[in-house]
Amino acid sequence: MGLVGVTLCALLIAGCEPDTVAGGSVGTGNPTEITLSFTQNDVPVAVTGNLRVYSGRHIPISGFDSLPLAEFPLSNAYDFKLEAALLAQALTTSSKAKDSVFPDSVWEPVSLTVSGESLGGIDFRFAYHVKTGVFSERGPDGGAFGGKGFSGKVRIPLSEYVDYSGNLTFPPELMLDSVNYLRHTLFIRGTNHRAEATAGRFTFSRLPRGRYEILMVSLHSERPITNPPAPVPLFSLDRILDTDTSATYMRRNVAETVTP
């Protein structure tokens, strides 16, 4: 999964006027471009940093995925116009998109992360139609299918960063897993956020304040065995991470099995 090159950056337009709305649409009104507006508490804010676009299935662990689909610099930007053409090459050539866990769907979930100097945000609402090249809201179950289309500006809420620490535990019947595996990594799928658990404690650094679903990978080595590729289970946790609440998280069942 490669980083989209500089040639595609020309398609991303910064500094839109306040009244600019999303442009052309296809079919049922799903736009081929969306204007992203950065806000904090519903107030427009300027961002200097970067915008990254990830596959909604991105796993930010060595041996899985390492790069976003696309990354763009932000310089005092209140708005960005994102065109579907930016993702066409990345998603149609990505092995992760082709080997989708939704094999009958032509929608690919995408996540947007905004990283500014003091504010950041993560938005999981987007899906991209690989065949027709349009954006839509992601389905209510988080699946890779299109729902309601976007119109006008799409607000991307930003918040302050926090270094969030929590505790990790295992149910009694799985307690041996806590010592039999060399490495336990917690992560937010579709982002670059991950945290290593050491002695039952983990910390997510510079995580935008909010609520997130956390998954976990437990490995016997420093990275997945990839020659030949071996399926790796992704484990769920027993609660949603809330950056305003310190908590202990218990590993649950296998949520999904993926191959690096």
HUNORJO-V622634 format. One line per field, one symbol per residue. ss: DSSP state (H for helix, E for strand, C for the rest). phi: phi as a letter, one per 20 degrees, with the letter a starting at -180 (. if undefined). psi: psi as a letter, one per 40 degrees, with the letter a starting at -180 (. if undefined). A space follows every 50 residues. Layout:
BEGIN
ss = ???
phi = ???
psi = ???
END
This chain:
BEGIN
ss = CCCCCHHHHCCCEECCCCCCCCCCEECCCEECEEEEEEEECCEECCEEEE EEEEECCCCCCCCCCCCCCEEEEEEEECEEEEECHHHHHHHHHCHHHHCC CCCCCCEEEEEEEEECCCEEEEEEEEEEECCCCEEEEECCCCCCCECCCC CCEEEEECEEEEEEEEEEEECHHHCCHHHHCCEEEEECCCCCCEEECECC EEEEEEEECCEECCEEEEECCCCCCECCECEEEEEEECCCEECCCCCEEE EEEEEEEEEC
phi = .eefffffffeedemffgefcfegccmeoffebceedecclmdgcecdrb ddddffdgdecgnddccffbbcfdcleeccddegffegffffdfffffef fdfeddedfcddcdcdfccbbccdfecceffemcebffffenfecfcfee bmfdfdfdbfeceedbddccfgfdgfffdfefbcdebdfncdebbeeclm ccbeeleggrcbeddbddcecfbffdcfgdgcfdeedebffdfecfbddd fdefeadcdg
psi = hihhadddddehhifiidehiibiiibeehieiihhhhihfehhiihhbi hihiieehhfhhebidiidihhihhfhdihhhidddeddddeehddddfi egdeiehhhiihhhhadeiiihheeiihhddefiiiiiideeifiibhii iaihhhhiiiiihhiiihiiideeddddddidhhhiihieaehihhhhfe iihhifhhhahihhiihhieadiihegihhihihiiieiihheehhihhh haihdihih.
END
